């Protein structure tokens, strides 16, 4: 019996501490529910969005958290270029002490190229704990690119959505195009929207085409981005691929983005 008690004390003394505040599953993404970014390369006029999980946050008697979130972005020269704080008081309706969150910021047009450091610091005011995580990301010089791709449930862009959903739903998407040719004091780009089935074949004979033209010389010279909006009606279940391709007509350049598009039956 004495040996059993000694053994039990030893086990209790070395037991791990459960429920510690942590930041987990942090990843760059195209929106809060959108696809994961293939790289952590960003461009001027892009959006930096990281989503993550908060684990171990304590709650009050009503089941609400009280976590301060501080986000800092440091330039290649060590200069702090972004620093913001906000407080997340969330009702964890399903219990437990884990919830998803995200941070987002816009990349200015004049952002210097180079490696940046993103620091995320959480302070749990109820549990009196802190957690910190860092990510390295690279700002690339402006080139012809599709940036800031976002998926939404509504046309106003207020309710985030994944790239997909349930049969009968609609998914709206928005994107920006940068680095297009303006040498002729005109802007001419086209967006091609193609959906492929699970065998890689287009579901329609022709892609949907959206044209964007700016023929006023003064406006064309000042233009820094072209904005596109689109809509997908999810009329049947299946595993598809969404292909968004943009053509710079005057610059004879093309750029493409594609992502899985999963549609589930109700």
Phi, psi and omega in degrees: 000318180298317179297323179297317181295318179298318179296319180296319179297319180297318179295317179295324182290335182253005183293143179292155178271119182270151173083019178290142180295127181217154171250118183233165175053040180280127183209146173289139185213160175269071181104162181303327181240004186278187183295154174289140176291139180291326178223170174258034172272134179233166183227157172306141182072009175277178172237131175266119178226125173240132173251154185201173177246135172262121180241142176086009179289132179278155180237160176275189183296338179268002180083021181256143175273166174215084186240125175273132181245122177242128179238130179233143175234124182249135184283172177302335180269002180091003181279137177282116184254349180206133180205115182218151177230143171208164183246131179255106173251100187244138173274116179272084188299332183261013179078198183065188182224035180232139177207155179274154177206170176208159174235149185212146174207154177268141177269122181293158182297328183263021181298124179293139177296156178137183182269128179249159177240122176260124178245131178240122183237127178247140175233116178274108184287338178275312182277352180057044179230161177229158176212144183222145175212151180231152174221140175264134177221155187241127174268123181265155174296156179299131173212177181289109187214155166265126182227168174051052178280128182222145178244139186221156173278335187237156182291341181276354178070043180251336183244108182298151179220158171280176173276081184143202180152212181255152176304134180099345179273164173242146177237125176262147175224153178226147176206162176240152174237132180234167173074022180280162183286128176236012187297333180265013181057035174220160173231126178221111177227155176227140176255128177250125182248116181233137174245127179256146177278186184290353176257004178084014181258140178300140180278347176233155180296322181234145176287158172283132183244132174237123182260145175228121181229142175226109187254352176284118186304317182295316180292323182296318180296325182277345185296135179243343182205153172244129181256133177238141173237145179214169183221136175237125176262120186271089188267352177206155181283154177153173176255112184241175173231128177265127179241119177248113183239132180244135181246123172273100188299313183285326181270355180053050179230150179228149175216148187222145173229136175219152182208149172300143180233100185260125181241124184255147173284148180299000000 
